[in-house]
Amino acid sequence: MRAWLNERVRTLYPGAFAFVMATGIVSNAFFALDRRVLSDVLLGVNVVAYPLLVAATIGRAVGHRRELGRDLIDPRLVFSFFTIVAGSDVLGLQFMLRGDRGPALTLWLVALTLWVLLSYFSFAVLTFVNSEKSGADVVHGGWLIAIVGTESLVLLGARLAPTLGASEQLAFVGVYTLWGIGIVLYGIFITLFSYRIFFLRLEAADMAPLFWVVMGAAAISTNAGSMLILSHPDLPFLQAMRPFLEGTTLILWAWSTWLIPLLVIFGVWRHVVCRFPLTYHPAYWSLVFPLGMYTVATYRFSLAADYAPLRDVARAGVWVAFATWALTAVGMLVGVARDLSARRVASGAAPARS
């Protein structure tokens, strides 16, 4: 068992915290729609999963530095580490919704620190380490996890700002700034992503679940914009941004809505037309999260726009997100069980005799 755990730590997927993101956002969707029992159950899952993933990440940094370093300087994987930022913020939001300000503030500060380090490090990797400059074929939907991490700081920060006393105005300036940075980054990455899928050869294997992060990044930007619209910063120049906020948030919600059928088409092409096998991979949590985030974003946007019919979309969407979460969880558990069973068989097999 110890050898199995060590191997799992050594090969830990850089985007493993997407599990916390997916579980937390579905929990928050249920909380918003007054399904508190389900919301609390999923909070309990995250309270266990988050420290385990933190311990595994620290264990990898201590015991498997070479593997961790290889992932950090890989342009295809480096942005996956932003799941730690987003996972911390989503868990913080779960606590904040229940009035637990202390854990929420701690998680937000941890996430902010990691975001600063990762944002500059990841761009340094693209600029200096990726010396071969292999081209746009390294671009994939997972790059937009950087935007998800950025906007997650806005969501939790906007809720924390009114509780920070003398630092309230500074916090609001910060979260507005982060929202703007996220929008700019989305514009950059979606341009590169569009070039990748329209003008370069695309195989079925390239149509990974991470494609859904393109929609998820737009949805979380919508959610963050709606949160800022519903906030009331006591600064005239931030109040003057409200028309821009409202227009941009509407566009982002419309764009994320338009993307959903397109992503379904991509999935059909991958698994039905090309018959690519549908097997569990940790990246599938990056498909669950956008579905949950779209649900929350639509609900929050309905409040910001004062347009009640959109809440029916959210009420239906939360069950789609939860069903997808449950199926992915079953796939994860089955995969773990098979892995353990295969290891027991291998370790119990008698050595061959000559």
Secondary structure, DSSP 4 states (H G I P E B T S, - for coil): -HHHHHHHHHT--TTTTHHHHHHHHHHHHHHHTT-HHHHHHHHHHHHHHHHHHHHHHHHHHHH-HHHHHHHHT-TTTGGGGHHHHHHHHHHHHHHHHTT-HHHHHHHHHHHHHHHHHHHHHHHHIIIII-TT---GGG--GGGGHHHHHHHHHHHHHHHHGGGSGGGHHHHHHHHHHHHHHHHHHHHHHHHHHHHHHHHS---GGGS-GGGGHHHHHHHHHHHHHHHHHH---S-HHHHTTHHHHHHHHHHHHHHHHHHHHHHHHHHHIIIIIS-------GGGHHHHHHHHHHHHHHHHHHHHHT-TTHHHHHHHHHHHHHHHHHHHHHHHHHHHHHHHHHHHHHHHSPPP--
